[in-house]
Amino acid sequence: MPFLARRLARLAVLLVALIALPFAGGSASAQDISAPLAKLATDSYADTGAAIAELAASGHPRAAAIVQAIQDGKLEFDAASHAVVIRGAASVVDAATGAAIATPPAGLSPVRVNNRVRTALAAAVGSLTLMSPDPVKRREAADAVFKSRDAATLPILEAAIAKEGDARIRLALQVARAAVILTKPEASDDARVEAAATIKERGDQEAVSLLRSLPEGSAKRVKDAAEAAAKSIETNLALWSSAQNALYGISLGSVLLLAAIGLAITFGVMGIINMAHGEMVMIGAYTTFVVQEVIRAHAPGLFDWSLTIALPLAFLTSGAVGVLIERTVIRWLYGRPLETLLATWGISLILQQSVRSIFGANNREVGAPSFMSGSLDIGHLSITWGRMWIVVFALSVFVGLILILKKTPAGLQMRAVTQNRAMAAAMGIRTPFVDALTFGLGCGIAGIAGVALSQIDNVSPNLGQSYIIDSFMVVVFGGVGNLWGTLVGALTLGVVNKFLEPFAGAVLGKILVLIFIILFIQKRPRGLFALKGRAVES
Amino acid sequence: MIGHFLVKGLDRGVAITLLVVLAIGVLIPASNLLLPEGHALHVPTYLLTLFGKYATYATLALALDLVWGYCGILSLGHGAFFALGGYAMGMYLMRQIGSRGVYGNPILPDFMVFLNWKELPWYWHGFDHFGFALVMVVLAPGLLAFVFGWFAFRSRVTGVYLSIITQALTYALLLAFFRNDMGFGGNNGLTDFKDIVGYNVQSAGTRATLFFLSCLLVAVGLLVTSAIVKSKLGKVLIAIRDAESRTRFIGYRVATFKTVVFTVSAMLAGLAGALYVPQVGIINPGEFAPANSIEAVIWVAVGGRGTLVGAIVGAVAVNWGKTWFTGALPELWLFALGGLFVLVTLFLPKGIVGTWSAWTAKRRAARDAAPAAAE
């Protein structure tokens, strides 16, 4: 029985394909649609209806335009010469070729429609999009059939499946056909069981709800098959959603990493509590805004380069502000961390208010270059390119910083001064200069973090405030004085946060993470990756 | 013992401040109530409320100075204890509204009716009794401080680490109280108060009483904190501040001392918050903002860290400046506040009162030295 039904179904597909082939498979010359065009010129409703059906089945590139023109009442014919034309806004074009006609015949009259013709038109539009040469349109049409599950489209669907060259669209078409069959109570049980298996291929939430909404009185076998397919999809979806959460977590983690990595230098390496760190990020974001404004005004063509141009400028601006702060305030407060905390908090207030006075209190719009728009889809995963670039960017900043600290002479001096100031000075290193340089480096990195964060956050004077507590949490959690700890800390917190969100909600998730860190600090006061040895004691 | 302390233990600065605070607490309400409007010495009601607010801030500053100035614990989350006390009082005041709310529900506060809650959450029970609310005003912040301090101090979280996690604590509470389903009014907080122990919160008499109580709390707070500081306990605290490891090695249980003083300080802050709420007429999650707690630190720093009188002076001076600036030059206030943070830490590390006493002490020494040299 199932064998027979399958054979029959295949036969039906073959038949429809055979009927469609002479029109669809042939070359797209004007010759193919001359017969239906001639029928359109006879001014009879029956001929018009037949012509529309033939056009629809032809799959000719001009067919869609002609059917559309009939629908809009713009298709006209000349009773004498049997010429069929489409009337545009300014000109008249030949219906078969689409070429403009310089001197249209005088006695043109529109092709008339009645209700029967309108029905034929609607069916033709549906099947034409299923047969459209544009793959995107075919895909959309398949999805539309999946949603409408209109039994009348079945023959056209089968014709389209037979003709389809693109495997992904063919699958979409097959799934649409299966959806029609599954919900059609007249279809045989075997066909419906097979349909359930086909729908499983679609594998999304809509497929599950379709499989769960079988019509009343379906056989138990069909129901079981549908339920099994739905279960399998759900298991699969749960896996994908975990992967999606992990991806979002990594994305959030890389944002945290960007915000915290400068702090890992100033707080982690130098031991300076820089409460104005968030404001360095904010200055970087505003630098991006200024760069984009200048580019918009003077060189709009460079807009895609705006972020690349802003990066070094943001580094220099924030770095310069950092060096200024270090030279004027912080150097008087070395060894007094609590006072440093208060003074830099004061500086952060001053910087916020300065930016508010210059740029206003409102959010400033920072545009995204074209390569950052759109999103990346892999299976059921989806992430915007902007977020993806930030992940890449955060990791490259991290690697760059490690290289600077480990491989350059300046990095060597920085590590020497922070590990043993007196000994470094005795070796001839200018410690005050290195202090300023290190602090400037930390602030400059915060500045380039601001360039990236301007893409995903509001550029306002309060930008930095929203990151400062998170950044400190990341550094403290990861372990002070250890860049790798910052990396692990940021990614862990990001992923944990995103996995908590579905259960606890965004705000409660954040609170839980904060409580977790507070408890964690009790257990390991020096963070995840604690420094060992003498450096701990100082 | 207290009498002995009052006679011998009070130093001149504390005694003078006590008298001044109590005199203000009596004279300003008297002038507001007894003198006719338009009289040269009449204090308008808005000023009365404003000064009442300053007084509660001064108490908060005292509490902070006790832990920071004398025990070296820089808490960036003391605003949380202040706000918790405020919320406890606010819950009592909400229950006192009764059926006079917009929705006229005799039991549920308006925001709960609005959120379609059917019954009072368990933690709201008992807040219709003033006594219970008063206990909670002290207990809630005290308990939080005790638990937090117990964990933090036992595992020797000190210095800036402690500061940062106290800040995270108040930030977490800020986020939590913003949530509607916490049952504390969410974003809008608690407001629209009507009565406090049967008196209308808006009436002149109640406001004057609240002002007097606020000043009384400053005075009592000053007495208690200076008693602590002068006692043997205070000596240990100062030892912990100056050399924590050494104190531990001598044999003192540093964590216990710290936990006790942190809890006492949080209770004092809670009391201040409880007096703040009926005078201001609202309590919302904004009070938990980390910025508020840091601002309280600068009051202490300006007045003089480690001088109790300085905390009061600093709180009143900075807030008076804030009121003046936000009225006259609103866009300059953050510059002024930020500048204050920087300048005080750089050039006035002892604060106003600390610098003043250092200067007078030097002058006294010079005066004492001069006759000796003349002989």
HADDOCK unambig.tbl for C-alpha pairs under 7 A between the chains (distance, minus, plus):
assign (segid A and resid 337 and name CA) (segid B and resid 160 and name CA) 6.86 0.50 0.50
assign (segid A and resid 338 and name CA) (segid B and resid 160 and name CA) 6.47 0.50 0.50
assign (segid A and resid 339 and name CA) (segid B and resid 345 and name CA) 5.94 0.50 0.50
assign (segid A and resid 342 and name CA) (segid B and resid 341 and name CA) 6.04 0.50 0.50
assign (segid A and resid 343 and name CA) (segid B and resid 341 and name CA) 5.20 0.50 0.50
assign (segid A and resid 343 and name CA) (segid B and resid 342 and name CA) 4.39 0.50 0.50
assign (segid A and resid 343 and name CA) (segid B and resid 345 and name CA) 6.25 0.50 0.50
assign (segid A and resid 346 and name CA) (segid B and resid 337 and name CA) 6.86 0.50 0.50
assign (segid A and resid 346 and name CA) (segid B and resid 338 and name CA) 3.64 0.50 0.50
assign (segid A and resid 346 and name CA) (segid B and resid 339 and name CA) 6.15 0.50 0.50
assign (segid A and resid 346 and name CA) (segid B and resid 341 and name CA) 4.77 0.50 0.50
assign (segid A and resid 346 and name CA) (segid B and resid 342 and name CA) 5.69 0.50 0.50
assign (segid A and resid 347 and name CA) (segid B and resid 338 and name CA) 5.74 0.50 0.50
assign (segid A and resid 347 and name CA) (segid B and resid 342 and name CA) 6.96 0.50 0.50
assign (segid A and resid 349 and name CA) (segid B and resid 334 and name CA) 5.86 0.50 0.50
assign (segid A and resid 349 and name CA) (segid B and resid 335 and name CA) 6.82 0.50 0.50
assign (segid A and resid 349 and name CA) (segid B and resid 338 and name CA) 5.16 0.50 0.50
assign (segid A and resid 350 and name CA) (segid B and resid 334 and name CA) 6.19 0.50 0.50
assign (segid A and resid 350 and name CA) (segid B and resid 335 and name CA) 4.93 0.50 0.50
assign (segid A and resid 350 and name CA) (segid B and resid 338 and name CA) 5.28 0.50 0.50
assign (segid A and resid 353 and name CA) (segid B and resid 334 and name CA) 6.17 0.50 0.50
assign (segid A and resid 353 and name CA) (segid B and resid 335 and name CA) 6.62 0.50 0.50
assign (segid A and resid 469 and name CA) (segid B and resid 168 and name CA) 6.83 0.50 0.50
assign (segid A and resid 507 and name CA) (segid B and resid 175 and name CA) 6.59 0.50 0.50
assign (segid A and resid 511 and name CA) (segid B and resid 172 and name CA) 5.19 0.50 0.50
assign (segid A and resid 511 and name CA) (segid B and resid 175 and name CA) 6.90 0.50 0.50
assign (segid A and resid 511 and name CA) (segid B and resid 176 and name CA) 6.95 0.50 0.50
assign (segid A and resid 514 and name CA) (segid B and resid 168 and name CA) 6.63 0.50 0.50
assign (segid A and resid 514 and name CA) (segid B and resid 172 and name CA) 6.43 0.50 0.50
assign (segid A and resid 518 and name CA) (segid B and resid 165 and name CA) 6.23 0.50 0.50
assign (segid A and resid 522 and name CA) (segid B and resid 151 and name CA) 6.31 0.50 0.50
assign (segid A and resid 522 and name CA) (segid B and resid 152 and name CA) 5.80 0.50 0.50
assign (segid A and resid 522 and name CA) (segid B and resid 155 and name CA) 5.50 0.50 0.50
assign (segid A and resid 522 and name CA) (segid B and resid 157 and name CA) 6.97 0.50 0.50
assign (segid A and resid 525 and name CA) (segid B and resid 157 and name CA) 6.09 0.50 0.50
